[in-house]
Amino acid sequence: MGKVFRAVALLLVLGSCGANYSAPRSLDNACGLADERPKYFRAMQATERRWGVPVHVQMAVIHQESRFVGNARTPYRYALGVIPMGRQSSAYGYSQALDDTWREYQDEARRGGARRDRIQDATDFMGWYFDKAEKALGISKHDARNQYLAYHEGRSGYARGSHNAKPWLLAVADRVASRAETYRNQLQTCRRR
């Protein structure tokens, strides 16, 4: 009887340690988001210290990519409207990093155990990516709009100007920049509390 009880207790403890992948309630309020998910805020602060990417820029890009849902995936594609053909891309996690780009990050940053559904790893990945974009393309880490465009299109796509042929993407990048500015203003007030 003791072994069964210990096994059940262990399962309950392990089950309660599961990740919370639901979106925060305070998506439009940076202070509320930081209060609701302090772990997220600490991860973004660590990335800002390591890579120089401001918290508000990280927040705006993560909001656009996954709405802070850790296990976010792209939708399925369907043939004839009913036959599943797989996902639109391999993008996964908070940062919606693609498989190949994630592996590049793991190799270059020596973070082999990093996971896209862990906020600390996702924000560090974004810091690494934005740092590379700044070095290769001259995009400031404070420039949410152009960093987002390089993030979405890839550094080589951005260098070719592929984003300029996509009005919908330019509009999304403008929204990311606007949200980053809103988050920046909000963070200035809540840090004084």
N, C-alpha and C positions, 0 to 999 in steps of 0.2 A: 504493500500500500504506500509506503514512503517513497518508493521510486516513481510511482505513478503521480503522486502529488508533486514531487520535485519536477518532473517532466512537464506537467501542466503549468506549474508556476513559471518555469523557464520560458515556455511558449508565450505566456501572457506578458512577461517582461520584454521578451524580444519583439512581440507584436506591438507593444506600446512604444517601442523605439523607432518605429517606421517613420519615413520621411513624410512631411506635410507638403504636398505638391499643390495645394489649392492656392488660388490667387489671394493676395491680401485684400482686405476690404477698402483700404485707403489708397487706391491707385492714383487718385488725383491730388493727393496731399502728401508731400514728401515728409513732413513732420509726423503725420499719422502713420505713414508707412514705416518710418524709422522706429516709432514707438511700438507699433504692432509686431514688427519683425526686426528686433535689434540685431539679430545675427546677420541679416542681410546688410544692414547699415555698417556693421563692423567689417564685413567682407569688402564692401565698397571703399571704406576708409583705408583698409590695408592695401587695396589696389591703387588708390590715389597716392599713398606713400611710396609704394614700390615703383609704379609706372608713370605717375604724374597725370593720370586721367581723373578729372574732377568727378566727385560723387554724382553731381547732377547730370553730367553727360552719361555716365554709366546707367543711371536710373532711367533716363529717357530712352536709351537704346534697348535696355532690357524690357521696358514697358512695351515698346513697339514690337520687339521680337517674340516675347512669350507672355506678356502681361504678368510676369513674375511667377509663372507656373513652371515648376522644375522639370516636369516630364513632358513638356509640350512637344508635339510633333506636327509635321506638315500634314495636311489632309491627304486622303487616298485619291488616286486617279481611277477613273472608271472608263471602260470601253463600252460603247453603246449605252452608257448611262447606268449599267448594272453590274458589269463584270469588273471586279477589283483588279487593278493593274499595279498595285504597290503605291507607295507614298510618292509625293511630288519631288521630294529630295531626302537626303539623309540628315537634314537639320534636326537637332534634338536639344532639349534642355533649356535652361534659362537664357542662354546666349544664342540658341539656334545654330550652333556651330556644326558645320558639315564634317563628315567622317574624316576626310583627307586633311582638312585644315586642323582638326582637333589632333590628329596624329602628328602633324608637323609641330604643333604647339607642345605636345607631350615630349617629343624628341628634343626640340630646341631648348625648351625651358627645363628639361630634365624632370618632368612631372609625369612619369609613366603611370602612376596610380590615380591621376586626376580624372574626375568624372563630370560630365556635362550637367548632371542633375544635382550637383552639389554647388551651392551658391559661391563658396569661397573659390572653387576651381573655375567656375563660369566667369566671375568678375576678373580673376587673374588672367584668364584667357583673353578677355576683352582688353585688358591693359596691355598685354603682350601684342595683340593685333593692332591696337591703335598706335603703340610705340613703333611698330614696323611701318605703319602707314605714314607716320610723321617722318620717319627717316627716309623712306623710299619716295614719298609723294609730296613732302613738305606740308602736310595738313596738320595744323595745330591740334593738340589733344583737347583743347577747349572749344574747337569748332565742331559742334554736334552734327550739324547738317552734312558737311563734307566727310567727316569720319563715318557717318552712317552710310553715305553713298559708297564709300570705299569698302565698308564692311559688307554691304549688300551685294555689290558687283564684283568684289575681289579687287586686290590692288592692281592687277593687270587690266581688268575691265575698266576700273576708274581711270587709269592712265590713258586708255584708248578713248575714253569719253562715252562709253556705252550707256551711261545713265542719262545722257542728254537726249537720247532717242526714246525715253520713257517718261512722258509727262506725269503719269500716275506715280512713279517712283520719286520724281522731284517734289511732288505734292506731299508724299509721305515724309521725305527728308525735311521739308519745311515744318511739318507737324512735330517731328522729332526735335528740331531746333527750338520750336516754340515751347514744347513741353520741358526741354532742358532749361530754358530761361525761367519758366514758371517754377520748376523745382529749385533752381538756384536762389530765386527770391524767397521762396518758402523756407529753405534751409537757413538762410541768413537770419530769419526771424526766430525760428525754433531753436537754434543753437544758443540764443541769448537767454532762453528761459531758464 
